[in-house]
Amino acid sequence: MVGAVKTPARANEPGSPAPQDVLDIDHVGKTYPGGTQALRGVSLRLRAGQVHGLVGANGAGKSTLIKIIAGAERPTSGRLLWHGEPVDWRKPSDAQVAGVAVVHQQSPVAPTLSVLENVYLGAKAGGLWKPRERQADFQALCASIDFRIDPHATVATLSIGDRQMVSILRALAQRPQLILLDEPTASITPAERAGVLGAARRLAATGVAVVFVSHFLNEVSEICDVVSVLRDGALVDAFDAQDMTEERMVAGIVGNRLREVETTKPVHDVGAPVLEVRGLRSVRMAEPVDLTVRRGEIVGLAGLLGSGRTSLLKAIFGADRRLAGDVLVDGDPVVSSPAAAVKAGVALVPEDRLAQGLVGDWPIWRNVSMADLASLSRRFWRLDPARERARAQQACDELGVVAPSIDTPVRELSGGNAQKVVFAKWIYKTHHVLLLDEPTAGVDVGGKADLIKLIRALAARGMGVVVVLSEFEELLSVADRVVVMNRGKITGGLAAQETSVADLTAAAGGLT
């Protein structure tokens, strides 16, 4: 288990020695084939003994920058300077040999091996040590981050938080000069979070340069010496701990969206409860959740990476096994299975539309009909292609699907048109509840506007809608009410009309 941590002093406090540059990121840009510009001339200084926070919204460029530092991607412009000397890391092992280690949100561990065996997998210092030497080194690594664990425990028996600490120990066994912590607390409990944050500060106290990437702004405020804010691939703000405020971080992340959101939502009646979730907990959710959605109501789920939004939708739909609780549609209980959910009138539009919502090689008409084959069949379950094609043509006309014909494979459609086909699977069958997971992801501006209009129209018909959108401006523009999730539980509720993007960003980041 994680031991209690006394957080060391920050590196830039009075009396601290001047930190030395470990890695200079000099006007680094990254443009992918096809023209997507992920980074736009970003410059940072990563210094020994400092925890450097890196924050930004989804798609801001954080992951791309981490990959470049770790050698998994190469910049298309700019350069990296390692201790003042230019470097060109062509693969992750190049960066690792230089002294860079990475701990991801879900770091790969070998579950059937012991803690000790995992820690020294691939470590430069591993060698062919005698067992006693390796045991002593392991204890020293644990002491450096104030962590205690049985080295002989099988990793499969550990909690997610302890597995994350094992990943940190494995990174330390490489004797790094720079360690990248990429969303290390996204999926762990508050007690485990304290251990990881304390470990980050202790690593910096030993002279290691630490990059801490997190959506949880309260964590960034707690442990970072320096914070850099990325937005749309560019560095938009950077400041030291003494200048750090929650308002400044939020303003940098949301940019010119920092204002009251003007909505044009049509007024529609909200009826009786259509979906009731009581004490629901699944294998991926930390605490039981209660939620009620009324007919005609659009409820937005706001949260950051690892907050549990997708897990909640899957648990309601029966795609994740329920450990406790009940789901009721129009007052009737629904057992935990997708088939039962569909029969009860619940539809799920998943985040990964091509992998989970469509069959890419099938034409539009077959995708549209596959959720309602019974009503499109003749006697004795003989499919009627004419009915299927008529349904698909109706959907293309009503939803504005742009395609050469209904025979076009859906993999050839744009993101917005493919998403309309996913919607079309469900809306011609009697449904009461619509669960939408990132319905506008990968969709251009015009397509987003069409989808938001469609969601509003479905609610106006009397459906209850639960929608996950990472773009908070979009979420506030479409939802009647917003429920905030953090670490697998609901932490608050807000009226969309009375909430700003800044307020919602702060709430989702754990600042309020």
N, C-alpha and C positions, 0 to 999 in steps of 0.2 A: 504493500500500500504506500501511497505518497506520504512522506513525512511533512511535518509542519515546516513552513518556510519563513524565514525572516528576510525580507527583501533587502539586498545590499543597496548602498547609496548609488545614485545615478552618476554617470561618468562626467557630466558637465557641471556638477555641483562645485561650489567654491572649494579650492584646495585640491581638486582632482588634477592629475597630470594632463598635459595637452595630448589629445588622442592622435595617433598616427594613421594615415590613410592606408588601408589594406587594398581596396579596389576603388578605382575611379571609373565611373561610367560617363563617357564623354560624348555627348550629342548622339546617342544611339537611336537609330531608327530601324523599323522592321516593316517591310512591305511584302505581302505574300503574293504568289502568282494569282492573277485575276484582279490585282489592284487594291486589295484590302490593306489599309495602312494601320497596323496595330500599335506602333510606337512612332512618335514624331519628335526626334531630337531630344531625348531625355538625358539629363546629366545629374548624377548623384555622386556623393562621396561616402563610402562605407568605411568606418574608422574602427580601429581596435578599441575594445572596451566599451563600445556603444551599442545600445539596442536601437536600431533604425526602423521606425514604423513605416509601412507602406500601405496606404489606404486608397480606396476608390470604389466606384460602383461596379457592378458586373459589366465586363467589356471595356473597362478603363485601360487595360494593358498590363495589369499586375502579373498575370500568369505568363504572358509573353516575356516580360522583363526577367522574371525568375528563371524561365527556361534558358534565356541567353546567358545569364550569370552562371547557370549550372552547366553550360555547354551542350544543352539539348537542342538549342536553336542558335543560328549565327545571325548577327545583325546585318542588315543590308546597307547601313551607313553608320558612321561614328566608330568608336573604338572602346576597348576595355584596357585599363592600365592596372596591372597587378604590381603593387609596391612600386609604382612609377614607371614600370616597363610595359610596353604594349604586348598584349597576348591575343592569340587567335585560337580559341578552343573549338575544335571541330567535333568533339564528342564528349559526353559526360565524364568519361574516364580522364580526359585531359584536365578538366577543372578539378576533379577529385584528387589527382596527383599533385596539383598545385596547392591544394589545401581548402577546397570548397566542399561542404557537405550540405545535404538537403534533407529536411524532414517534411513530408507531405501530410495533408490532412488524414489520408488513409495510407500510411506508409506500409509497404509490403513487408510482412514478417512471415517466417516459416512456422505455422502453428504447431507442427508436430515436434519441433525442436525445443530445447530448453532456452531459458532466457540467456544463459551464458553463451550458448552456441549461436543464437541470433545476434548477440552484440558483436561477436568477432567474425561474422560472415563478411569476407572481403575487406577486412580492416588492414591498413598498411602495417599496423603495429602487431598484428596477430602472429604471423610467422609460425614457427613450430615450437611455441613456448611449452615449457613444462606446466602441468596442471596447477601447481602451486603458484607459479609466476602469473599465470593468467588470472587466477582467483584473486591475487593481490591487486593486480591492475584493475580488475572489475570493481573491487571494493573502493579503490581510489576514485574511479569514475563516478560511482554512486555518491561518494562523499562530496565530490565537487559540485553536485547539484542537489545535495541534501535529499537523496532518494534511497529508500530501503526496499529490497525485494529479494526473494529466494532465488539465487542464480540457477537452481536446478529445477525450478517450476516450469512446467510445459506452457508455452505461450498461449495455446488454445484455451487454457483455464483462466487466463487473465481477463480483467475488465478492459474496455476500450481505452480508458485513460492510462492504465498501466502498460498496455501495448504501445501507446504513444510515447510513454517514457522510455520504454525499451528501444524504440526507434531513435530517440534522442541519445541514449547511451551508445547505440551503434554508430551514430554520426560522430560522437565524441571519440570513439575508439579509432577513428581515422586521423586523429590529431589535427582537426581543421583549424585554420586561421579565420575562416568565414563560415558561418552556419546560417542556412536559410530555413526559417520556420514558416511554412506555407499553410495558413489556416489550421494550426495545430490544436486549437481548442473547439473546433466547430461541432464535434460530435461527442463531447465528454461532459461529465457532470460538474457542478460547481466546485465540489471538493477536489476533483482531479484537475480542474482548470487552475486552481491555486498552485498546485504542484508544477504544472507546466510553465505558468508565468514566473514563478519563483526560480525555476531552472533557467529560464531565459536571462533573468537578471544576474544569476550567479555565473553563468557562462561569460557574460560581459565583464563581470568583476575579475575573471581570470585573464582578461586581455583578448578574448575572442570577439570578432566583429559579428553582430547578430542582426539579421534582417527579419522583422516580425510582420507578417502579412495577416491582417484580420479584418473582418467586417464588423467586429464588436468594438466600437469606438471607446467604450469604457475601459477595455483591456489595454488599448493603445495609450490612453491617458495615464493608465496605472504604471506602465513599465518602460515606456519609450523615452529615450533621450532626445531623439530627433524624429520628426514626422515629415514624410513627403506624400503629397496628394497627387494622384494621377486622375485625369479626366479626358476621355476620348483620345487616349494614347499620348497625351502630353503632360508634362509636369506643370501643374498650375499653382502650387504653393509648397513651401517648405519652411519649417520653423523648429526652433529648439524647445525643450521642455518648459522653460520659463515663459515662453510666448504661446504655449498650447492652451487652447480653449475648445470646449465642445462646439461652440458656435462657429469657430473658424474651420474646424474639420468638416462640419456639416456643410458650410458654405462652399468650401472647396470641392466637395464631392458632388453636390447638386448644381453648382454653378448658377446660371441665369434662371434655373428652375426654382430658385429660392424665393417663392412668392406664394400667395394664396392661389390655389388652382381654380381657374374659372371653368366651370362645368356647364354643359348644355344638356344635361340628362333630362329626358322628358319625364313629366310627372305621371306615375301610374299607380294604381291601387295595389296595396300589399294585403294579402289575405291571411288565411289561417296557416299554422305551421305545416309544412310539407315534409321537411326533413328534421328529425330530432336525433341528436347524438348524445348519448348519456354514458359518462364514465368510460369512454372508449380509449383503449390502449392497445397498441400493436407491438410487434417485435422490434419496431424501429422508433417507438415513441417513449419518451422518458416518463411521462405522467398522464393520468387519465384526462380526457378532454370532453367538455360539454359544449354543444353548439346547437342552435336552433335557426332554421332558415324558413322563411314564410313564402307562400306563393307570390310571385311577382317581385321578390326581393333578390338583389345581387349583393352577395357578401364577399368582400375581398379578403384574402389571406395575405398579410404582409409579414415578411420575415427575410432573414439573410441566409446565406449558405449554411446548411445544417440545422435550420430552425425547426424543421419538421413539417413544412407545408405539404410537400409531395407525399410524405408518409401518411399524413392525415387523409388526403384524398384517396390514396390506395386502400387504407383501412376501411373507409366508408364503402368503397366499391367492392371490398372483399379480395383485393389483389394482394394485400398483406394480411397475414394471419392475425386475428384478434386474440389478445390475451385476456381482455376483460371488456365489459361494457356492451351497449346495445345500439343498434341503428334502426330507426323507425321511419317509414315512409307513409304518410297519411295515417299515422297512428298504428300501422301494422309492422311488427318486427321483421327484419330481413336478415337471414343467416349470412355467414361470412363466406361468400363466394361470388365471383363475377356473374355467373349464370343467374343466381338468385337476385343479384342487384339489377341486372337488366330486366328480368321478369317483373320486378317491383317497380320499374320505371326510372332507374338510375342510369345515367350515361356518363362515361369518362372520356374526355379528350386528353390524351397523354402529352407529356412534354416532348418526347421524341416521336414525332408523327410518323416518320418513315419506318422506324424500327418497331413501334408498338401500335400505331393507329391505322396503317395502310399496308398494302402489299404492293411494293414498288413496281414490280413487273406486270401487275394486272392493269387492265384499262380502267378508266374512270367508272364505267358503268358497273363493273363487277365489284369495285370497292364500295360504291354507294349502296349497293343492295345487300352486302354480306351480313349486315346486322339485323336484317328484317326479311330473311328468306321465306319464312312461313307465309307472310301475306303476299309474297310475289311468286308463289308456287301454284301449280294446278293441283288437282286431286292426287292423293297418294305421294305428296312431296316431290312431284316432278317440277323442276324449276322451269319458269317461263321467261326465256330471254327477252321476249318482247316487252313484258311488264318491267323487267329489270332495266332495259334500255330506256323505256318511257320515264321511269322514275329518275334515272340519271339525267336525262335531258331536262326534265322539270327542275331538278336541282341546279344544273348549270344555268338555266334561264333565271331562276328566282334568286340565286346567290351570286350571280355574276361571275361564274367560273370562266376564265379566259383560257381556251384550249382549242386546238384545231378541230377536235371532235371528241365524242364520248369514248372513242376507241383509243385515245391517247393514254399511254402508260403514265401513272401518276408520278413516277420518278422524273419525268420530263417537265413537270409543272414547276412554276415558281413557288416559293414558300407560302405566299398568301393563298394562291389557288389550291395548293395541296391541302392547306388547312381548311379551306371551305369544303373540300371533299370529305374530310374527317367529320365536320359538322353535319354534312348531308347524310352520313350514315345513320344519324340518330334522330334528326328533327322530323322525319316523316313517319316515325313510329311513335306511339303514345308514350311520352316520357314526362316525368314530374320533376326530376332533379337533374341538373347538368353540372358536372364537375369539370372544370377547365384548368389545366396545368400549363401555364405559360403559352396561352393560345396565340400570342402575337410574336413569339420568338422566331427570328429569322425572316420576318415579314417586312416589306418596305412600308413607307409611310402611308401610301394609298391603300395598301392591303390592310394595314392596321385599322384605318378609319372604317373600312368595310366591315371588318370583324367586330369592332366595337358596336357599330350600328346593329349588327346581327345579334349580338349578345343582348343588347337592350330590347330588341324586338322579341326575342324568345322570352325574356322576363315579362314583357308586356302581355304575352299570351297566357301567363300564369305559371310559368316554370319557376322553380327555385334554383338559383345559380350560385355556385361557389367558385370563385376564380382566383388563381394564383398569378400574379404579375410582378416581376422583379423591378420593372420600371414604375416607380411609385406615382409618377405623374399620370401615367395611363390608369393605374389602379384607382386613384382618386377620381378620375374622370368618368369611370364606368360604374364604380360600386356605390351602393346606397349606404353601406356600413362596412367598416374595416375591422378585422380581428387581427391583432398582433401576436405572432408566435416567436418564441425564443427558446432554443434548446429543448424542443419537443413538447412544449406546453404553451397554452394561451396565457399571455401576460396582460392583455388589455383589449378594450374595444373603443372605436372612435367613429363618430359620425363623419362620413366623407366630406360633406358640404362644409363642415366646420374645422377641417384639418388641413394643414399645409404640408408640402413635401418635406420641409425641414423638420416639422414636428414628427412626421411619420418615420423619417430617416433616423432621428434621435431615438424614438421608441423602439424601432427594430434593432438598433445598435446597442440597446441596453442602457441608454443614457437617462431614461425617464422611467 
